[in-house]
Amino acid sequence: STRKVKSLRDPSAKMSKSDIQAMATISITDSPDDIALKIRRAVTDFTSEVTFDPETRPGVSNLVTIHAAMATITVQEAVSRAKGLDTGAYKALVSEAVIQRLTPIREEFQRLRADRAHLQNLLELGNRRARELAAPVLAEVRHRVGFS
């Protein structure tokens, strides 16, 4: 089953890029320091043991879900890896998994964004391809409507 990633500041709400609280979401463009800070400040409870129980421990369970997704492991494996860690130490482990997973994506995003010529070329290529695909459909529509 697919789990929704919850807000880091309000584990009852889903994580959303439109959230007005910057600390509530992790973006692929966030720096490693920003990611670590956001996870460090994520809402959890006062029980130090890491368990997965979305009903009674939504904040910690959200971190477990994020850890499992970023490390491509099961939720049970994530809980197992957290054995003996308090939530503070577990947040550091989650941060590392997120940073490790998102760093190559962020770097590629930045590389592509910096290469304006490549982006312009892709736009022109897409434009040309769209015109090629649309031309026969447009011709058919014009013919059927009687504009040919």
N, CA, C and O atoms as a GROMACS GRO file, in nm:
protein
  592
    1SER      N    1   0.083  -0.119   0.000
    1SER     CA    2   0.000   0.000   0.000
    1SER      C    3   0.088   0.125   0.000
    1SER      O    4   0.198   0.124   0.054
    2THR      N    5   0.038   0.230  -0.060
    2THR     CA    6   0.112   0.355  -0.068
    2THR      C    7   0.073   0.444   0.049
    2THR      O    8  -0.045   0.463   0.078
    3ARG      N    9   0.174   0.497   0.115
    3ARG     CA   10   0.148   0.588   0.227
    3ARG      C   11   0.172   0.731   0.181
    3ARG      O   12   0.261   0.757   0.100
    4LYS      N   13   0.091   0.823   0.233
    4LYS     CA   14   0.112   0.965   0.203
    4LYS      C   15   0.214   1.021   0.301
    4LYS      O   16   0.212   0.988   0.420
    5VAL      N   17   0.303   1.104   0.250
    5VAL     CA   18   0.400   1.170   0.337
    5VAL      C   19   0.329   1.289   0.400
    5VAL      O   20   0.264   1.368   0.332
    6LYS      N   21   0.342   1.299   0.530
    6LYS     CA   22   0.272   1.404   0.605
    6LYS      C   23   0.362   1.525   0.626
    6LYS      O   24   0.484   1.517   0.613
    7SER      N   25   0.299   1.636   0.657
    7SER     CA   26   0.370   1.760   0.687
    7SER      C   27   0.464   1.738   0.805
    7SER      O   28   0.431   1.667   0.899
    8LEU      N   29   0.582   1.799   0.799
    8LEU     CA   30   0.677   1.787   0.909
    8LEU      C   31   0.630   1.868   1.031
    8LEU      O   32   0.672   1.839   1.143
    9ARG      N   33   0.546   1.967   1.010
    9ARG     CA   34   0.499   2.052   1.119
    9ARG      C   35   0.360   2.011   1.170
    9ARG      O   36   0.325   2.041   1.284
   10ASP      N   37   0.282   1.943   1.086
   10ASP     CA   38   0.147   1.901   1.124
   10ASP      C   39   0.122   1.763   1.064
   10ASP      O   40   0.070   1.752   0.953
   11PRO      N   41   0.159   1.657   1.139
   11PRO     CA   42   0.147   1.522   1.084
   11PRO      C   43   0.004   1.476   1.054
   11PRO      O   44  -0.015   1.364   1.006
   12SER      N   45  -0.095   1.559   1.084
   12SER     CA   46  -0.232   1.521   1.047
   12SER      C   47  -0.264   1.566   0.904
   12SER      O   48  -0.366   1.525   0.848
   13ALA      N   49  -0.178   1.650   0.847
   13ALA     CA   50  -0.200   1.699   0.710
   13ALA      C   51  -0.092   1.643   0.617
   13ALA      O   52   0.019   1.615   0.662
   14LYS      N   53  -0.125   1.627   0.490
   14LYS     CA   54  -0.024   1.575   0.398
   14LYS      C   55   0.078   1.683   0.363
   14LYS      O   56   0.048   1.803   0.366
   15MET      N   57   0.200   1.639   0.330
   15MET     CA   58   0.303   1.734   0.291
   15MET      C   59   0.263   1.794   0.157
   15MET      O   60   0.224   1.723   0.064
   16SER      N   61   0.272   1.927   0.148
   16SER     CA   62   0.229   1.995   0.026
   16SER      C   63   0.322   2.112  -0.003
   16SER      O   64   0.357   2.189   0.087
   17LYS      N   65   0.362   2.124  -0.129
   17LYS     CA   66   0.450   2.236  -0.166
   17LYS      C   67   0.379   2.370  -0.150
   17LYS      O   68   0.445   2.474  -0.148
   18SER      N   69   0.247   2.370  -0.140
   18SER     CA   70   0.174   2.495  -0.122
   18SER      C   71   0.158   2.533   0.026
   18SER      O   72   0.098   2.635   0.057
   19ASP      N   73   0.212   2.451   0.115
   19ASP     CA   74   0.206   2.481   0.258
   19ASP      C   75   0.275   2.615   0.285
   19ASP      O   76   0.385   2.639   0.234
   20ILE      N   77   0.212   2.701   0.364
   20ILE     CA   78   0.272   2.833   0.391
   20ILE      C   79   0.391   2.823   0.486
   20ILE      O   80   0.473   2.915   0.492
   21GLN      N   81   0.401   2.714   0.561
   21GLN     CA   82   0.515   2.694   0.651
   21GLN      C   83   0.629   2.630   0.573
   21GLN      O   84   0.619   2.514   0.532
   22ALA      N   85   0.737   2.702   0.554
   22ALA     CA   86   0.852   2.650   0.480
   22ALA      C   87   0.912   2.527   0.549
   22ALA      O   88   0.966   2.439   0.482
   23MET      N   89   0.902   2.520   0.681
   23MET     CA   90   0.961   2.409   0.756
   23MET      C   91   0.876   2.281   0.748
   23MET      O   92   0.916   2.177   0.801
   24ALA      N   93   0.761   2.288   0.684
   24ALA     CA   94   0.669   2.174   0.679
   24ALA      C   95   0.700   2.079   0.565
   24ALA      O   96   0.655   1.964   0.566
   25THR      N   97   0.775   2.125   0.466
   25THR     CA   98   0.798   2.044   0.347
   25THR      C   99   0.946   2.030   0.314
   25THR      O  100   1.027   2.116   0.350
   26ILE      N  101   0.978   1.923   0.246
   26ILE     CA  102   1.113   1.902   0.194
   26ILE      C  103   1.103   1.912   0.043
   26ILE      O  104   1.020   1.846  -0.020
   27SER      N  105   1.188   1.994  -0.014
   27SER     CA  106   1.189   2.013  -0.159
   27SER      C  107   1.316   1.950  -0.217
   27SER      O  108   1.418   1.943  -0.148
   28ILE      N  109   1.310   1.906  -0.342
   28ILE     CA  110   1.431   1.850  -0.403
   28ILE      C  111   1.539   1.955  -0.420
   28ILE      O  112   1.656   1.921  -0.441
   29THR      N  113   1.502   2.081  -0.411
   29THR     CA  114   1.602   2.189  -0.424
   29THR      C  115   1.659   2.233  -0.290
   29THR      O  116   1.748   2.318  -0.286
   30ASP      N  117   1.611   2.176  -0.179
   30ASP     CA  118   1.664   2.211  -0.047
   30ASP      C  119   1.808   2.165  -0.032
   30ASP      O  120   1.846   2.058  -0.080
   31SER      N  121   1.888   2.247   0.034
   31SER     CA  122   2.027   2.211   0.062
   31SER      C  123   2.030   2.103   0.170
   31SER      O  124   1.932   2.088   0.244
   32PRO      N  125   2.140   2.028   0.181
   32PRO     CA  126   2.150   1.929   0.289
   32PRO      C  127   2.129   1.992   0.428
   32PRO      O  128   2.065   1.930   0.514
   33ASP      N  129   2.181   2.112   0.449
   33ASP     CA  130   2.161   2.179   0.578
   33ASP      C  131   2.014   2.210   0.603
   33ASP      O  132   1.965   2.193   0.715
   34ASP      N  133   1.943   2.256   0.500
   34ASP     CA  134   1.800   2.285   0.513
   34ASP      C  135   1.721   2.158   0.544
   34ASP      O  136   1.632   2.158   0.629
   35ILE      N  137   1.754   2.050   0.475
   35ILE     CA  138   1.686   1.922   0.498
   35ILE      C  139   1.707   1.877   0.642
   35ILE      O  140   1.612   1.840   0.711
   36ALA      N  141   1.832   1.881   0.687
   36ALA     CA  142   1.863   1.838   0.824
   36ALA      C  143   1.788   1.924   0.926
   36ALA      O  144   1.734   1.872   1.024
   37LEU      N  145   1.784   2.055   0.904
   37LEU     CA  146   1.714   2.145   0.995
   37LEU      C  147   1.564   2.115   0.999
   37LEU      O  148   1.504   2.108   1.106
   38LYS      N  149   1.504   2.097   0.882
   38LYS     CA  150   1.360   2.070   0.875
   38LYS      C  151   1.325   1.939   0.946
   38LYS      O  152   1.226   1.932   1.019
   39ILE      N  153   1.406   1.837   0.926
   39ILE     CA  154   1.378   1.709   0.991
   39ILE      C  155   1.405   1.718   1.141
   39ILE      O  156   1.330   1.661   1.221
   40ARG      N  157   1.510   1.789   1.180
   40ARG     CA  158   1.541   1.807   1.322
   40ARG      C  159   1.424   1.875   1.394
   40ARG      O  160   1.394   1.844   1.510
   41ARG      N  161   1.359   1.967   1.325
   41ARG     CA  162   1.248   2.042   1.385
   41ARG      C  163   1.111   1.978   1.359
   41ARG      O  164   1.009   2.033   1.398
   42ALA      N  165   1.110   1.862   1.295
   42ALA     CA  166   0.983   1.794   1.267
   42ALA      C  167   0.911   1.762   1.398
   42ALA      O  168   0.974   1.727   1.499
   43VAL      N  169   0.780   1.773   1.395
   43VAL     CA  170   0.698   1.746   1.513
   43VAL      C  171   0.701   1.597   1.545
   43VAL      O  172   0.673   1.513   1.460
   44THR      N  173   0.736   1.567   1.670
   44THR     CA  174   0.728   1.430   1.722
   44THR      C  175   0.670   1.439   1.862
   44THR      O  176   0.634   1.547   1.908
   45ASP      N  177   0.662   1.325   1.930
   45ASP     CA  178   0.610   1.327   2.067
   45ASP      C  179   0.726   1.316   2.166
   45ASP      O  180   0.842   1.328   2.128
   46PHE      N  181   0.694   1.292   2.292
   46PHE     CA  182   0.798   1.289   2.395
   46PHE      C  183   0.845   1.148   2.429
   46PHE      O  184   0.927   1.131   2.519
   47THR      N  185   0.794   1.048   2.360
   47THR     CA  186   0.841   0.912   2.380
   47THR      C  187   0.966   0.895   2.295
   47THR      O  188   0.964   0.921   2.175
   48SER      N  189   1.074   0.852   2.358
   48SER     CA  190   1.201   0.851   2.283
   48SER      C  191   1.216   0.732   2.190
   48SER      O  192   1.287   0.742   2.090
   49GLU      N  193   1.151   0.619   2.219
   49GLU     CA  194   1.163   0.500   2.134
   49GLU      C  195   1.094   0.524   1.999
   49GLU      O  196   0.988   0.588   1.993
   50VAL      N  197   1.154   0.474   1.893
   50VAL     CA  198   1.096   0.489   1.759
   50VAL      C  199   1.006   0.369   1.730
   50VAL      O  200   1.051   0.254   1.729
   51THR      N  201   0.878   0.398   1.707
   51THR     CA  202   0.780   0.294   1.670
   51THR      C  203   0.696   0.347   1.556
   51THR      O  204   0.694   0.467   1.528
   52PHE      N  205   0.625   0.256   1.490
   52PHE     CA  206   0.536   0.296   1.381
   52PHE      C  207   0.392   0.273   1.424
   52PHE      O  208   0.346   0.159   1.428
   53ASP      N  209   0.323   0.381   1.455
   53ASP     CA  210   0.183   0.376   1.493
   53ASP      C  211   0.118   0.508   1.452
   53ASP      O  212   0.110   0.601   1.532
   54PRO      N  213   0.073   0.516   1.325
   54PRO     CA  214   0.020   0.643   1.273
   54PRO      C  215  -0.094   0.703   1.355
   54PRO      O  216  -0.111   0.825   1.355
   55GLU      N  217  -0.171   0.621   1.424
   55GLU     CA  218  -0.284   0.673   1.502
   55GLU      C  219  -0.238   0.747   1.626
   55GLU      O  220  -0.283   0.858   1.653
   56THR      N  221  -0.149   0.684   1.704
   56THR     CA  222  -0.108   0.745   1.831
   56THR      C  223   0.024   0.821   1.823
   56THR      O  224   0.052   0.905   1.908
   57ARG      N  225   0.104   0.793   1.721
   57ARG     CA  226   0.234   0.861   1.707
   57ARG      C  227   0.253   0.909   1.562
   57ARG      O  228   0.344   0.862   1.494
   58PRO      N  229   0.169   1.000   1.516
   58PRO     CA  230   0.174   1.041   1.375
   58PRO      C  231   0.306   1.105   1.333
   58PRO      O  232   0.353   1.082   1.222
   59GLY      N  233   0.367   1.185   1.420
   59GLY     CA  234   0.493   1.252   1.384
   59GLY      C  235   0.607   1.155   1.362
   59GLY      O  236   0.676   1.161   1.261
   60VAL      N  237   0.626   1.065   1.458
   60VAL     CA  238   0.732   0.965   1.447
   60VAL      C  239   0.703   0.870   1.331
   60VAL      O  240   0.794   0.834   1.257
   61SER      N  241   0.578   0.831   1.316
   61SER     CA  242   0.540   0.741   1.206
   61SER      C  243   0.567   0.805   1.071
   61SER      O  244   0.605   0.737   0.976
   62ASN      N  245   0.547   0.936   1.061
   62ASN     CA  246   0.577   1.008   0.938
   62ASN      C  247   0.726   1.000   0.906
   62ASN      O  248   0.765   0.978   0.792
   63LEU      N  249   0.810   1.019   1.008
   63LEU     CA  250   0.955   1.008   0.987
   63LEU      C  251   0.993   0.867   0.943
   63LEU      O  252   1.079   0.850   0.857
   64VAL      N  253   0.928   0.767   1.001
   64VAL     CA  254   0.955   0.628   0.961
   64VAL      C  255   0.916   0.607   0.815
   64VAL      O  256   0.989   0.543   0.740
   65THR      N  257   0.801   0.661   0.775
   65THR     CA  258   0.756   0.651   0.636
   65THR      C  259   0.856   0.718   0.541
   65THR      O  260   0.890   0.662   0.437
   66ILE      N  261   0.901   0.837   0.578
   66ILE     CA  262   0.998   0.910   0.495
   66ILE      C  263   1.128   0.831   0.486
   66ILE      O  264   1.184   0.816   0.378
   67HIS      N  265   1.176   0.781   0.600
   67HIS     CA  266   1.300   0.704   0.603
   67HIS      C  267   1.289   0.581   0.512
   67HIS      O  268   1.378   0.553   0.432
   68ALA      N  269   1.178   0.508   0.526
   68ALA     CA  270   1.158   0.387   0.446
   68ALA      C  271   1.158   0.420   0.297
   68ALA      O  272   1.220   0.350   0.217
   69ALA      N  273   1.089   0.526   0.260
   69ALA     CA  274   1.081   0.565   0.118
   69ALA      C  275   1.217   0.608   0.064
   69ALA      O  276   1.256   0.566  -0.045
   70MET      N  277   1.288   0.688   0.139
   70MET     CA  278   1.417   0.741   0.092
   70MET      C  279   1.526   0.635   0.089
   70MET      O  280   1.614   0.637   0.003
   71ALA      N  281   1.521   0.541   0.184
   71ALA     CA  282   1.622   0.435   0.189
   71ALA      C  283   1.578   0.312   0.110
   71ALA      O  284   1.650   0.212   0.107
   72THR      N  285   1.461   0.319   0.047
   72THR     CA  286   1.399   0.207  -0.026
   72THR      C  287   1.402   0.078   0.057
   72THR      O  288   1.451  -0.026   0.014
   73ILE      N  289   1.346   0.090   0.177
   73ILE     CA  290   1.331  -0.023   0.267
   73ILE      C  291   1.185  -0.025   0.315
   73ILE      O  292   1.110   0.069   0.289
   74THR      N  293   1.147  -0.132   0.383
   74THR     CA  294   1.010  -0.139   0.436
   74THR      C  295   1.002  -0.057   0.564
   74THR      O  296   1.103  -0.024   0.626
   75VAL      N  297   0.880  -0.026   0.603
   75VAL     CA  298   0.857   0.044   0.730
   75VAL      C  299   0.913  -0.039   0.845
   75VAL      O  300   0.974   0.015   0.938
   76GLN      N  301   0.891  -0.170   0.840
   76GLN     CA  302   0.941  -0.258   0.946
   76GLN      C  303   1.094  -0.252   0.954
   76GLN      O  304   1.150  -0.251   1.063
   77GLU      N  305   1.160  -0.248   0.837
   77GLU     CA  306   1.305  -0.237   0.835
   77GLU      C  307   1.351  -0.104   0.894
   77GLU      O  308   1.450  -0.099   0.967
   78ALA      N  309   1.279   0.002   0.862
   78ALA     CA  310   1.314   0.135   0.915
   78ALA      C  311   1.304   0.135   1.067
   78ALA      O  312   1.392   0.187   1.135
   79VAL      N  313   1.198   0.077   1.121
   79VAL     CA  314   1.181   0.068   1.266
   79VAL      C  315   1.293  -0.016   1.326
   79VAL      O  316   1.348   0.018   1.431
   80SER      N  317   1.327  -0.125   1.259
   80SER     CA  318   1.436  -0.212   1.306
   80SER      C  319   1.569  -0.137   1.310
   80SER      O  320   1.646  -0.154   1.404
   81ARG      N  321   1.596  -0.055   1.209
   81ARG     CA  322   1.721   0.023   1.205
   81ARG      C  323   1.724   0.131   1.313
   81ARG      O  324   1.830   0.181   1.349
   82ALA      N  325   1.607   0.166   1.363
   82ALA     CA  326   1.597   0.270   1.465
   82ALA      C  327   1.611   0.214   1.607
   82ALA      O  328   1.614   0.290   1.704
   83LYS      N  329   1.620   0.081   1.620
   83LYS     CA  330   1.631   0.018   1.752
   83LYS      C  331   1.744   0.082   1.831
   83LYS      O  332   1.856   0.095   1.782
   84GLY      N  333   1.714   0.121   1.953
   84GLY     CA  334   1.815   0.178   2.041
   84GLY      C  335   1.839   0.326   2.020
   84GLY      O  336   1.914   0.388   2.096
   85LEU      N  337   1.776   0.386   1.918
   85LEU     CA  338   1.793   0.529   1.894
   85LEU      C  339   1.677   0.606   1.956
   85LEU      O  340   1.563   0.561   1.952
   86ASP      N  341   1.707   0.723   2.012
   86ASP     CA  342   1.598   0.810   2.054
   86ASP      C  343   1.553   0.889   1.931
   86ASP      O  344   1.616   0.880   1.825
   87THR      N  345   1.446   0.965   1.943
   87THR     CA  346   1.394   1.034   1.824
   87THR      C  347   1.494   1.135   1.768
   87THR      O  348   1.498   1.156   1.647
   88GLY      N  349   1.573   1.197   1.854
   88GLY     CA  350   1.675   1.292   1.806
   88GLY      C  351   1.777   1.225   1.717
   88GLY      O  352   1.808   1.275   1.609
   89ALA      N  353   1.830   1.111   1.762
   89ALA     CA  354   1.927   1.036   1.682
   89ALA      C  355   1.861   0.980   1.556
   89ALA      O  356   1.922   0.973   1.450
   90TYR      N  357   1.734   0.940   1.570
   90TYR     CA  358   1.663   0.886   1.453
   90TYR      C  359   1.642   0.994   1.348
   90TYR      O  360   1.650   0.967   1.228
   91LYS      N  361   1.614   1.116   1.392
   91LYS     CA  362   1.598   1.226   1.297
   91LYS      C  363   1.726   1.247   1.216
   91LYS      O  364   1.720   1.277   1.097
   92ALA      N  365   1.841   1.230   1.280
   92ALA     CA  366   1.969   1.242   1.208
   92ALA      C  367   1.981   1.131   1.103
   92ALA      O  368   2.029   1.156   0.992
   93LEU      N  369   1.938   1.010   1.138
   93LEU     CA  370   1.940   0.897   1.044
   93LEU      C  371   1.847   0.924   0.925
   93LEU      O  372   1.882   0.897   0.810
   94VAL      N  373   1.728   0.975   0.953
   94VAL     CA  374   1.632   1.007   0.847
   94VAL      C  375   1.689   1.117   0.758
   94VAL      O  376   1.680   1.109   0.635
   95SER      N  377   1.747   1.219   0.819
   95SER     CA  378   1.808   1.329   0.742
   95SER      C  379   1.911   1.275   0.645
   95SER      O  380   1.913   1.313   0.528
   96GLU      N  381   1.996   1.187   0.694
   96GLU     CA  382   2.102   1.131   0.610
   96GLU      C  383   2.042   1.055   0.492
   96GLU      O  384   2.091   1.067   0.379
   97ALA      N  385   1.937   0.977   0.516
   97ALA     CA  386   1.873   0.901   0.408
   97ALA      C  387   1.812   0.996   0.304
   97ALA      O  388   1.824   0.972   0.184
   98VAL      N  389   1.747   1.102   0.350
   98VAL     CA  390   1.684   1.198   0.259
   98VAL      C  391   1.791   1.271   0.179
   98VAL      O  392   1.779   1.286   0.057
   99ILE      N  393   1.894   1.317   0.248
   99ILE     CA  394   2.002   1.391   0.181
   99ILE      C  395   2.070   1.302   0.077
   99ILE      O  396   2.095   1.346  -0.036
  100GLN      N  397   2.098   1.179   0.114
  100GLN     CA  398   2.164   1.086   0.022
  100GLN      C  399   2.078   1.061  -0.102
  100GLN      O  400   2.131   1.052  -0.213
  101ARG      N  401   1.948   1.051  -0.084
  101ARG     CA  402   1.858   1.023  -0.196
  101ARG      C  403   1.836   1.145  -0.284
  101ARG      O  404   1.829   1.133  -0.407
  102LEU      N  405   1.825   1.264  -0.223
  102LEU     CA  406   1.790   1.384  -0.300
  102LEU      C  407   1.909   1.458  -0.358
  102LEU      O  408   1.893   1.533  -0.454
  103THR      N  409   2.029   1.440  -0.303
  103THR     CA  410   2.146   1.515  -0.351
  103THR      C  411   2.171   1.497  -0.500
  103THR      O  412   2.186   1.597  -0.570
  104PRO      N  413   2.176   1.374  -0.553
  104PRO     CA  414   2.200   1.361  -0.697
  104PRO      C  415   2.088   1.424  -0.781
  104PRO      O  416   2.114   1.479  -0.888
  105ILE      N  417   1.966   1.417  -0.734
  105ILE     CA  418   1.853   1.477  -0.806
  105ILE      C  419   1.867   1.628  -0.805
  105ILE      O  420   1.850   1.693  -0.909
  106ARG      N  421   1.897   1.686  -0.687
  106ARG     CA  422   1.914   1.831  -0.676
  106ARG      C  423   2.029   1.879  -0.764
  106ARG      O  424   2.016   1.981  -0.832
  107GLU      N  425   2.141   1.806  -0.763
  107GLU     CA  426   2.256   1.845  -0.844
  107GLU      C  427   2.224   1.842  -0.993
  107GLU      O  428   2.265   1.931  -1.067
  108GLU      N  429   2.152   1.740  -1.037
  108GLU     CA  430   2.113   1.730  -1.178
  108GLU      C  431   2.016   1.843  -1.214
  108GLU      O  432   2.026   1.902  -1.322
  109PHE      N  433   1.923   1.871  -1.126
  109PHE     CA  434   1.828   1.981  -1.146
  109PHE      C  435   1.903   2.113  -1.163
  109PHE      O  436   1.874   2.190  -1.254
  110GLN      N  437   2.000   2.138  -1.074
  110GLN     CA  438   2.078   2.262  -1.082
  110GLN      C  439   2.160   2.268  -1.209
  110GLN      O  440   2.173   2.373  -1.271
  111ARG      N  441   2.217   2.154  -1.248
  111ARG     CA  442   2.297   2.148  -1.372
  111ARG      C  443   2.210   2.182  -1.493
  111ARG      O  444   2.248   2.262  -1.577
  112LEU      N  445   2.093   2.120  -1.500
  112LEU     CA  446   2.002   2.145  -1.612
  112LEU      C  447   1.953   2.289  -1.613
  112LEU      O  448   1.944   2.352  -1.719
  113ARG      N  449   1.923   2.341  -1.497
  113ARG     CA  450   1.874   2.478  -1.488
  113ARG      C  451   1.979   2.580  -1.531
  113ARG      O  452   1.946   2.685  -1.586
  114ALA      N  453   2.104   2.548  -1.506
  114ALA     CA  454   2.213   2.639  -1.540
  114ALA      C  455   2.245   2.637  -1.690
  114ALA      O  456   2.304   2.731  -1.743
  115ASP      N  457   2.206   2.528  -1.759
  115ASP     CA  458   2.238   2.512  -1.901
  115ASP      C  459   2.122   2.566  -1.986
  115ASP      O  460   2.040   2.490  -2.036
  116ARG      N  461   2.118   2.698  -2.001
  116ARG     CA  462   2.009   2.764  -2.074
  116ARG      C  463   1.999   2.717  -2.219
  116ARG      O  464   1.888   2.700  -2.271
  117ALA      N  465   2.112   2.698  -2.284
  117ALA     CA  466   2.111   2.655  -2.424
  117ALA      C  467   2.044   2.519  -2.438
  117ALA      O  468   1.965   2.496  -2.530
  118HIS      N  469   2.075   2.429  -2.346
  118HIS     CA  470   2.015   2.295  -2.349
  118HIS      C  471   1.864   2.304  -2.328
  118HIS      O  472   1.786   2.238  -2.397
  119LEU      N  473   1.822   2.387  -2.231
  119LEU     CA  474   1.678   2.404  -2.205
  119LEU      C  475   1.606   2.462  -2.326
  119LEU      O  476   1.497   2.418  -2.360
  120GLN      N  477   1.668   2.561  -2.390
  120GLN     CA  478   1.609   2.622  -2.510
  120GLN      C  479   1.595   2.519  -2.621
  120GLN      O  480   1.494   2.515  -2.692
  121ASN      N  481   1.698   2.436  -2.636
  121ASN     CA  482   1.697   2.330  -2.737
  121ASN      C  483   1.584   2.231  -2.709
  121ASN      O  484   1.513   2.189  -2.801
  122LEU      N  485   1.566   2.193  -2.582
  122LEU     CA  486   1.458   2.101  -2.545
  122LEU      C  487   1.321   2.162  -2.574
  122LEU      O  488   1.231   2.093  -2.622
  123LEU      N  489   1.306   2.290  -2.545
  123LEU     CA  490   1.179   2.358  -2.575
  123LEU      C  491   1.149   2.356  -2.724
  123LEU      O  492   1.037   2.327  -2.766
  124GLU      N  493   1.250   2.387  -2.805
  124GLU     CA  494   1.231   2.388  -2.950
  124GLU      C  495   1.201   2.248  -3.002
  124GLU      O  496   1.117   2.232  -3.091
  125LEU      N  497   1.269   2.149  -2.948
  125LEU     CA  498   1.245   2.010  -2.986
  125LEU      C  499   1.102   1.970  -2.953
  125LEU      O  500   1.033   1.909  -3.035
  126GLY      N  501   1.057   2.004  -2.831
  126GLY     CA  502   0.921   1.973  -2.788
  126GLY      C  503   0.818   2.044  -2.874
  126GLY      O  504   0.715   1.986  -2.909
  127ASN      N  505   0.845   2.168  -2.907
  127ASN     CA  506   0.756   2.247  -2.991
  127ASN      C  507   0.741   2.181  -3.129
  127ASN      O  508   0.630   2.165  -3.180
  128ARG      N  509   0.854   2.144  -3.187
  128ARG     CA  510   0.852   2.081  -3.319
  128ARG      C  511   0.777   1.948  -3.315
  128ARG      O  512   0.697   1.919  -3.404
  129ARG      N  513   0.803   1.868  -3.212
  129ARG     CA  514   0.738   1.737  -3.199
  129ARG      C  515   0.586   1.754  -3.181
  129ARG      O  516   0.508   1.680  -3.240
  130ALA      N  517   0.547   1.852  -3.101
  130ALA     CA  518   0.404   1.877  -3.079
  130ALA      C  519   0.336   1.917  -3.209
  130ALA      O  520   0.224   1.873  -3.237
  131ARG      N  521   0.403   2.000  -3.288
  131ARG     CA  522   0.346   2.042  -3.417
  131ARG      C  523   0.332   1.922  -3.512
  131ARG      O  524   0.232   1.909  -3.582
  132GLU      N  525   0.434   1.834  -3.512
  132GLU     CA  526   0.428   1.715  -3.598
  132GLU      C  527   0.311   1.626  -3.559
  132GLU      O  528   0.241   1.573  -3.645
  133LEU      N  529   0.290   1.609  -3.428
  133LEU     CA  530   0.181   1.523  -3.381
  133LEU      C  531   0.044   1.588  -3.406
  133LEU      O  532  -0.054   1.519  -3.435
  134ALA      N  533   0.038   1.720  -3.394
  134ALA     CA  534  -0.090   1.790  -3.406
  134ALA      C  535  -0.132   1.810  -3.551
  134ALA      O  536  -0.251   1.818  -3.579
  135ALA      N  537  -0.037   1.820  -3.644
  135ALA     CA  538  -0.068   1.853  -3.784
  135ALA      C  539  -0.172   1.760  -3.846
  135ALA      O  540  -0.271   1.809  -3.901
  136PRO      N  541  -0.156   1.627  -3.839
  136PRO     CA  542  -0.257   1.542  -3.902
  136PRO      C  543  -0.394   1.553  -3.834
  136PRO      O  544  -0.497   1.544  -3.901
  137VAL      N  545  -0.396   1.571  -3.703
  137VAL     CA  546  -0.523   1.584  -3.631
  137VAL      C  547  -0.592   1.713  -3.673
  137VAL      O  548  -0.712   1.714  -3.699
  138LEU      N  549  -0.516   1.822  -3.679
  138LEU     CA  550  -0.571   1.950  -3.721
  138LEU      C  551  -0.625   1.943  -3.864
  138LEU      O  552  -0.732   1.997  -3.894
  139ALA      N  553  -0.550   1.876  -3.952
  139ALA     CA  554  -0.594   1.862  -4.092
  139ALA      C  555  -0.727   1.787  -4.097
  139ALA      O  556  -0.816   1.825  -4.172
  140GLU      N  557  -0.739   1.681  -4.018
  140GLU     CA  558  -0.862   1.602  -4.014
  140GLU      C  559  -0.978   1.687  -3.962
  140GLU      O  560  -1.088   1.683  -4.017
  141VAL      N  561  -0.955   1.763  -3.856
  141VAL     CA  562  -1.060   1.849  -3.799
  141VAL      C  563  -1.103   1.952  -3.902
  141VAL      O  564  -1.223   1.974  -3.922
  142ARG      N  565  -1.007   2.017  -3.968
  142ARG     CA  566  -1.040   2.118  -4.070
  142ARG      C  567  -1.124   2.056  -4.182
  142ARG      O  568  -1.221   2.115  -4.228
  143HIS      N  569  -1.083   1.936  -4.223
  143HIS     CA  570  -1.155   1.867  -4.331
  143HIS      C  571  -1.300   1.838  -4.288
  143HIS      O  572  -1.393   1.864  -4.364
  144ARG      N  573  -1.317   1.784  -4.168
  144ARG     CA  574  -1.451   1.747  -4.121
  144ARG      C  575  -1.540   1.868  -4.095
  144ARG      O  576  -1.662   1.862  -4.112
  145VAL      N  577  -1.479   1.977  -4.054
  145VAL     CA  578  -1.556   2.098  -4.027
  145VAL      C  579  -1.584   2.174  -4.156
  145VAL      O  580  -1.672   2.260  -4.161
  146GLY      N  581  -1.509   2.141  -4.261
  146GLY     CA  582  -1.532   2.204  -4.390
  146GLY      C  583  -1.444   2.325  -4.415
  146GLY      O  584  -1.480   2.411  -4.496
  147PHE      N  585  -1.331   2.335  -4.347
  147PHE     CA  586  -1.239   2.447  -4.366
  147PHE      C  587  -1.127   2.415  -4.464
  147PHE      O  588  -1.037   2.497  -4.483
  148SER      N  589  -1.129   2.299  -4.525
  148SER     CA  590  -1.018   2.264  -4.614
  148SER      C  591  -1.043   2.302  -4.757
  148SER      O  592  -0.958   2.279  -4.843
   0.00000   0.00000   0.00000
